[in-house]
């Protein structure tokens, strides 16, 4: 779906006002009238009385990850995981933030050496309910990673813990603490995350956010309003710190540094896919 480039400066200016002042109604209206789907979604979200997280509307997230550029992204992600299971001979697997299994299940189907036990952790009950009937031998916990680790006995161990595009949803201080605790229970940790750009100034950052979010919303055709309003707008508002953040993404180099601070040794870093948002990379670390 094509869009007029003139809406991007208006949307970028609105994002800056949202981040700095928490209100940008006139500019959102202007960008919406210029044709911006994200401006319309943000304006509607700003009218609500309650804050909403990016994963509070499971249907919006399910459509988001199954259409647009996500088809190729998740195809390459699953293939990379399948190869990893074969290379490492994984028997006991833990998937953190598994969602409804879009990355996990195809990976298990493609590998020639599938893990014997597959345990999963996912805070969203809606996503986990969709996965449970298709989950192979293992256990499913409807918990955050932090709560899961707090109730975990010292004897529980896995050959590999993996997380695809999920650790970015945990606040940095909580995430570092959780990664340290997780290290006692795993032999290796594999994460796939985006290598987001580093911006020279605020103007570049807001222009990039406006262009990337608008482009993402327009990949969904008739479902664009649902995806933009139910998933992308809460995600973007979280990044702007205009409400409770939903996302703390960072460059791949920062992910590597964080794993080292948590006590891991980074074994490999492999490019997975050039996604429209940012390139995706696989980082494998030894505990």
N, C-alpha and C positions, 0 to 999 in steps of 0.2 A: 504494500500500500504506500503510494508516494505521499510526501508531505512537503509543504513549502518551507524552505530554509529560514525564512524570515521569522518563523515562530520560535526558533531556538534562542535568539538573543532575549526575547521577552520571557521565555521560560527560565533561562539562566538567571536573569535579573530577579525573577520571582523566587527562585531557589535561594539566592543569596539573602533576600529579605527574610525568607522563612528561617534561614539558619541564624541570622543576626538579630531579628526582631520578633520572630514567631508569627508574623502576619504579612501576607502579600496579596490580599484579595483583589485589588484593582489590576495588578499585573497578571495574576492568574486568569482573571476574566478576559484580559486582553489576549493572552496567549491562547486561551480556549477559543475565543472568537476567531483567531487566526488559524485554528484547526488543530491545536495540540490536544491529543488524547490524555497525556499526563497532566496537563493543566486542569482539564475537566475533572480527572480523578482526584487530584490534590484539592481542588476547590470543594468537591463534595466531601472529602475526608475532613477538611477543616471545619465543616459545618456540624460534624458529629459531636456529641457530648462526651463520648467515651473514647479513650485511646485504643487502637487496635493494632495487634502485632501482625507481622508479615505472614504468619502461619495460622492465623485465626480463622481463615476461610479455606479449608482444605481443598475444595473444588477448584478455587482459583489457582492454587499452587499445583494441583495435579495437571490442569490444562497447561500451565506455564512450562512445566518440565517435559511435556509430551508433544510439544509443537514447536514451530519456529526453528531456530538454530539449535535448540536443545536436543533434537533428534540425533544430529551428528555428534554433538558434544557427549551425550550419554553413550552413544555407540562406541566412541573411542575410549571413554572412561571404563566401560565394562570390559572391553578388550584388554586394556592395560591391567585391570585387576585379574582377569583370567590368566594372563601370562605370569603375573606375580605369584598366584597360587601354585602354578606349575614349577616356577623357578625355586620357590622356597619350600615346596612340599608341605603346605599348610594343612594341618589336620583339625585344629581348633581355631575357629575364626570368630572375632567379635566385630560387629559393624555398629559404629557410633553415629547416631543421627541418620538412621537408615531410610527414613521417610516411608514410602510404600514399596521400596525395593527396586526402584527403577534402574539403579546402577548394580545392585547386588545380584538380583535374580538372573539377568542375562549373563553376568560374569560366571555364575555357578553353572549355567547351562553350556557355556562355551569351553570351560576348562577341561582338560583331560585328567586332572587330579583334583577333584572337588574335595573340599574339607568334609570331614566326617561329622563335625558338630558346627553349627552356625548359630551363634547367639546374637541378638540385636537389642539396641537401646534406642528408643524414640519417644520424645515427650508428647507428640501429637497422637491422641487416641484415635482420631479419624484416619490418619495415615496408617497407623499400626493395625487397625481393624481391617484395612484393605490388604495388608501384607500377610497377616497370620494364616489364612487358609492356604497360602502358597509357600509358606516357610518350611524348609527341610528341618531335619532333626536339630533341636536346639530350644532355647528359651527366649521369650520376648519380654522386655521390661518397658513399661510406659513411664519413663523417668527422664529427667535431665541427666547429663553425664555426671554432674556434681552429686546429685542425689543417689545415682547408681553406685558411684564409688564409695559414698558414705556408708552404704549398707553391705558392701562387698567384703566377704571373708578373706583373710590373708592367703588361704590355700588356692583360691581361684586364679587360674592362669590360662592364657591363650597364646598360641604360636604367633598370631598376627591380629592386631587391632587395626581397623581401617575406618576412615571417615572421608566422605566425598562432599565437599561444599557445605559442611555442617559446622565445623569448628569456628568458622567466622561468625556464627550466631551466638557465641559465648563471649561475655565481656572479658577483656584481656587479662585482668588480674585473676578472675575466676578460672579462666582457661589455663593460665600458667600453673596455678595450683592443682588443677585437675590433671594436667599432663604429668606433673610430678608424681601424683598419686597413682596414675595409670601405669607408670613405668614399672611399678612393683609387680604388675600382673601380666605383663606381655613380654614376649621376646623381641618382637618388632612392631613398629607403628608405621602405617602407610596413610598419607593424607593426599588428597587431590584438591587443590585450591587455585584461585585465579591470581595471576601475577598482575595486579592492578597498577596503573601508572602512578608515577610520582609527579606532582605538579609544581611548577616554579612559583605560582602565586594563586590566590583565591579565584581570580577571574578565570584562569585556565581550568581550575577544578569544577566550578559551577557550569561552565560551558560544556565540559566533558560529560558531567552528570546529565545535563539537559539533553544532549545529543544521544547518549547511550540509552537512557531510559525511554526516550521517545521512539528511538529505533526499535527497541525491544518490544514496546507495547504494540507497534504496528505490524509485528510478525504474526498476530493472532486473529486477524480477520474479524468475523462476527463475535468472537469471544474476547476481543480486545478490551471492551469496557469492564468485563468481569476480571480479567487478568490485571489490568491497570489499577482498578479500584480495590480489588481484594488482595492483591499481592504486591505489585510494584509500588503503589503509592505508600503503603505502610513501610515497605523496605526503604524507600527514598526518604521519607520523613524521619526514619530512624537514623539514617546516615547524616541527615542535616542536624541532628540533635534537637529537632523541634518537638519531639515526643520521646517516649522510651525507645532507645536504639534497638534495632533488630539485627544489626550487622556491623561487624568490625573487621572488614577485609584489609589486606595489606599486601605489599609485594612479596614475591617468593623468597627473596633474600631475608626479609623480616621473619617469615615463617621458619626458615632454617635457623636463624639466630634464636628464635623463641624455643625451638626444640632443643638446641644446645643449652640454653639457660635452664630448661627443665631436666637436663641430665642425659639426654639422648645423644647418640653419635650419628650424624647424617651419613648414610651409606651411598645414596644416589639421588639425583634430581633429574627427572626425565620429562620432556615436553610431551603433552598428551594431545592437545587440540587448540587451534586458533579460533576461539569463540569470538563473537562480535563484541562481547563485554570486555574481555581481556583473555590472553592466552591461559590455558589450564595446564598445570604441571603436577606431576606425581613426585612426592618426596617420600623416600623410604628411610627410616631411622632405626637404629638398634638401641634397645633399652639398656 
